[in-house]
Amino acid sequence: MTGYAKRGLGIFIAGVASALLLTACERGDDSGSAATATAAAEPVVLTALVWAPDWSEEMHRVADAFSLKHPEVRINLQFMIGNSVEENLKPRAATDSLPDIVSVNANPYTATLVDQGLLADIGDTQAWGNMLEVLQREWTSPGGRRYGIPSGVATTLIYYNRDMFDRAGITAPPADFESFLAAGAALRKAGLVPLALPGGFPNMLGNGPFSYGFANQIAAKVPDWRTRIANGTLQLDNADGAAIFARLRTLVEQKMVQADCLRAGYDTTLRQFADGRAAMTFQGSWAAGTLMNARGMRVGVFVPPWNDKGQPLKPVLGSETGFAVAQHSGARQRQAAVQFLDFLYGPGMPIWQAKRQNIPPFRVIAADVKGDPALFALVDQMTRDAAASNAPGLYYSVLPVNTIEVLHPLLQAVLSGSQTPARAARLLQDSITEQARLSAR
């Protein structure tokens, strides 16, 4: 082979090698682009852990409607169990394994999770922008992070059967605890069960009788009660503290409650009232859809009269359980989770609010919101009264989370008679003091 031929062959081989290398690079680029496109095409899967004891079916419908509109996102929906949101959160928070979307309460425990970086700031959502200002403050952590959207304005009320009140000769809702017991006696005389109470579900005992006892016996007399809970100096080992628990026990002693009270759960109690087997029930505003339309009955509501005779009745107000987004989720997951929250409180809201008929947490309420005008008006008046006295708050939920776990069995023990009100008050005080000491470390 001549030197020219050799040079020509070398040039040819080099050209072929370059072409092969270029082809390989192009194929590599195509492969990378294809991988990126495939990743982008893969659906985002969101895990949601939800507290919805009376609207799980509606939550499924919301998730299905969202996925229909956003086929690139799938919702893996799970539901909390047990007596509280916090007992579901604690093990997951401890291992930084919170789901992408999670039910939370506006309380010191959740605020701590936020400022530890476990929950994302969702203040840029449309839902946050429309929230009542008082609720925005409640859902902002000490570090300034806006961490959740509540399902609604929350309070607990006495729902009552107007026809049963008429039968017992009761002409007006009772205005204090003494007249409440007198109404119960009149109902018993008429052959009726006065009050359906979920003694088997301590969450409602806390949100109901305990919160109103605390509001009227403690918060009304100790203006800095929040500070005292935080620093562990709140005094409950006294007559006022014992009175919170004593009034709960009185409901049993005065035969105000149903025979199976200690075994009755949340759903059981709702059915007892809706079926006409009790004249009253102590329930949240979140249950209005079930209770206000119970079997065509004429149903009214009044503020639980846990005040002493001659003393003003203190309202109990706050936020329903709401929704937050986990910070540890990937950027696509967080973006999709925020998108879901805006859907939940936007196009998806009629799906669940029409069933619950609760009080929306927004400044501007959509025209298709469902609910009883009298109940909405009552809560509106309670809100104005609370704002004037700086008294709102579901007092049960602002306790330290570990204290709530102490309180639950105390409430049931007092209800059953196995614990005295005075001893329960002392144990509650001890827990508050201990939690403050641990937090100060």
LINPE-V101057 format. One record per helix or strand. SS is the DSSP state (h for helix, s for strand). FROM is the first residue (numbers start at 0). LEN is the number of residues. If there is no record, write none. Layout:
BEGIN
[[SS,FROM,LEN] [SS,FROM,LEN]]
END
This chain:
BEGIN
[[h,2,39] [s,43,7] [h,55,14] [s,72,7] [h,84,10] [s,100,4] [h,107,8] [s,118,1] [h,125,5] [s,130,1] [h,132,6] [s,139,1] [s,145,1] [s,148,2] [s,152,2] [s,155,6] [h,161,6] [h,176,13] [s,194,2] [h,201,18] [h,224,7] [h,238,15] [s,256,1] [h,260,3] [h,265,9] [s,279,5] [h,284,7] [h,293,3] [s,298,4] [s,317,2] [s,321,5] [h,330,14] [h,348,8] [s,358,1] [s,361,1] [h,372,17] [h,400,16] [h,420,19]]
END
